[in-house]
Amino acid sequence: MRALWSGVIQFGPVVLPVKLFPATEEHKVRLREIHAADSGRVQHRRFCEAEDREIGYEEVGRGWELPDGQVVPLTDQDLEHLPLATRHVVEMLGFVPGQDIDPILYSRPYYVGPGGPPAERPYALLVEALARTGQVGVCKVAVRSRERIALLRPRHRMLILQTLLWQDELRDPGGPRPVRTGHRGGAGARRGTDARMHGCRGRPAPRRVPSCA
């Protein structure tokens, strides 16, 4: 597997060379867009407003739109030289108990591998220390030209870099609101729910998890 990022984990005087690898892939059922009247395939074409003509994919670039509507072109070289302090550094901010992180903040996971043979022993020691203490490392890192908060956590004797969502990326629940069991019949209902949960423990997980109700 080809590494998508290489750099170092840095905390205090420790500098550990590492590489990041994709940890997940999506398997989607790809449906074609068709014209409902005759089942003809629908094509999406790229059209230049300035020249009033269709252009090929190789002519497409990227740009940043200013408040006045002007667009500043950006090349891959421009994006590579963005002034991000953590471009090739996993900057450790501290360590906290793993259970203190709300899973709703989890975004994308990456496998973290040692950057070479000299890094293997300190890498293994860090994995062991996190697993033994139940701690996770909170860090900042820039992946794909975007800086994010992330976690370093152990899994199967490897490190996982788990990027997190920023607080403003979480949606307000809107319609659903927290509900209470109420006092009337609450204890009996809780005992019944606990018993059903206990009955579901230890069963092999099926492909589609049925309701335990």
N, C-alpha and C positions, 0 to 999 in steps of 0.2 A: 504494500500500500504506500502511495506517495504522500510524503508529509506536505501539509498545506501551509505550515508556519514553522519557523525555527527561531529560537532565541534563548533566553535564560529565565529561570525563576530566581528572583533576588529578594532576600530578606536578611537585613543586617549585613554582616560581612560575607554571608553565604551567597555564592553565585553558581547555580546549577544549570548547565546547558540541557535543553530539552527540545523536543519536536512535538507538534500537534498533528493528530490524524482525525479524520471524520469518524464519529462513533455511530452514526445512524444513517439510514437511507429510507426514503419513502417509496412505497409500492402503490402507486395510484392506478386506478382504472381510467385510462385516457379515452374520453369520448370525443368524437369529431363533431364540430358544428356543421349543420347542414341547412339548406333551404327547405323549410317545411313543405313547400308546395311540390317540389320535384326531387327532393333528396340530394340535390347537388351540393358538393362541398363548398363551404364558405372560406374564402381566403382573406387574411388580414395583410394589407399592404402598407408600406411606409411612404408617407407623402410629405414632401418639403413645402411648407407654406410660402417661403420666400421665392422659390423658383417655380412653384405651381406644377410640380412633376413628381412622379414616383421615383424613389431611390432604392438602391440595393442595400442589403444588410452591411456590406463592407464600407458603406459611406456613412453609417450611423455612428455618432459620437455621443458624448455626454456634456452637460453644461449646468451651471448654477444660475438660476433666475434671480435677478436683483429686484428690490421692491418696485422700481420704476418700469419693470417689464423687460429690461435688457438681459441678455443671456451671455454669461462668461464661459467660453469653452474650457473644458478640463480634459487633459490627456491622462493616460495611465501613469505617466511619469509625474504629473502634477499630484495625482492622488497618492503615489508612492512617497512623495516628499512632504506630505502633510505633517505639520509640527506636533505629532503625538508622542508624548514622552514614553509611552508604553508600547511603541511600535514593535520592538523585538524584546520586550521585557515583561514578564509576569511580575508585577510589583505587589508584593505582599503587604497588606494593610493590618493584618492581625489574625488571630485564631479564636474561634468561638465553638461552642458545642453544636454538633450537627443538627440536633433537634430544634435549635433556636431559629433555623431558617425555614420560613413558610414555603412549602413546595410550589405554591402558586406563582412564585417568582422564578421558577426554573425555566430556562429558555432552551439552549442547545448544548448538548454534551460533546466533548472531544476527548479522545484518548491522548494521554501525555506519555511520551516515551523518552528515555535518556538520550542525550545528544551525542553519545559516543561511549566507548568502553570506560574511560576515566570517570564518567558520570554515573555509572551503574550502581556503585556502592552507596554514594550519598543519596541517590534516587531511592534505593531500596530502604535506606534508613528513614527517609522522610515518609514513605508509604507505611512503614511499620509503626512509626511514632503516631501518625494520624489514626491508624486503625486501633492502636492500643489505648489511646486517650479519648477516642470518640470525638475528636476535634476536626474541624474543617478550616482550611485557610481561606480568608476573604482577600481578594486581590483585584487589581485593575489590569486589563490587557486590551490591546488593540488587535482585532481579528477582522480581516477584510475591510481595512480602512475605517473601522468604527471602534471607538473605545467603549468598553463595557466593564461593569462590575461582574466578578465571577467567583466561583468557589473551586478550591482544590480539595478533592475528597478521594479516599481510597476505595477501590473496588477490585476484588479478586487479585490482590497484590499488585495492582496498577494504580496510577493516578488518573483521575478524571477531572478535566477542567469543565465545569458546568457554568456556562454564562447565565446571567440573571437579567430579568427585565428591570428597567428603571421604574420607579414608583408611578410616574405619569403614563406608563404603558399599560397599567392595569385599569380595566374598565370598572366603572361603578356598577354594582349588581342591578341597579334599576328596579325592575319589577320584584324579583325575589327578595324577601326580607327575613331576618332571623326570627325564628318562632320559638316559643317556650312550650314545655310539656304541660304546664299548669299544675296546680296542687292536687286537684281531684283525680284520683286514680293514677297519679304520676308514678308512685313507687311500684305498683303492680305492672304498669306498662314498661317501666325500665327493666324490671326483672324478666319480663317476657322477651324484650329485645335482647338483653344480655344472653338469655338461653339460646336464642336463635343464632346469635353471633358465635357462641361457643360451639354450636352444632356444625357451623360451617368451617371451623378450624381444622386443619390437618388434612382436608380433602385436596386431591390433586386439582390444580387450576385447569378448567376446561378452556377450549378456544373461545367460547362465548359464555361468560359468567352468568348463570341464571340467578334469579332473585332468591334470597334466603327466606323471604316472607312466607 
